[in-house]
């Protein structure tokens, strides 16, 4: 079950750098709120696939549940509940505001993962490894 996949890890690092650049330098109404959310689920997927030998669909399902859970915690205002409202890192990583659109962007990101895995990388997405 444990493994190290340098390709997924390399994509993880690349996406992380892109996410940091977006967080630090981009303050617009599209890239940061929407493209950033699409990319973050792809980043999490690639990170998981870097270290765990999981099939595409189980990994996608895990990332979907994880990302939706974080969004639900935002709905519950978890940052304020945990008294982390003064922590820029907590506000950035966890987020502070629930949005239905975010759930859609997570789905779009994971659909991109499935399409790339199945049609570009030609993987059997139903196989559980």
Secondary structure, DSSP 8 states (H G I E B T S, - for coil): -B---HHHHHHHHHHHHHHHHHHHH--SSSIIIIIHHHHHHHHHHHHHHHHB---HHHHHHHHHHHHHHHHHHHHTTHHHHTT-TT-HHHHHHT-S---HHHHHHHHHHHHHHHHIIIIIS---TT---
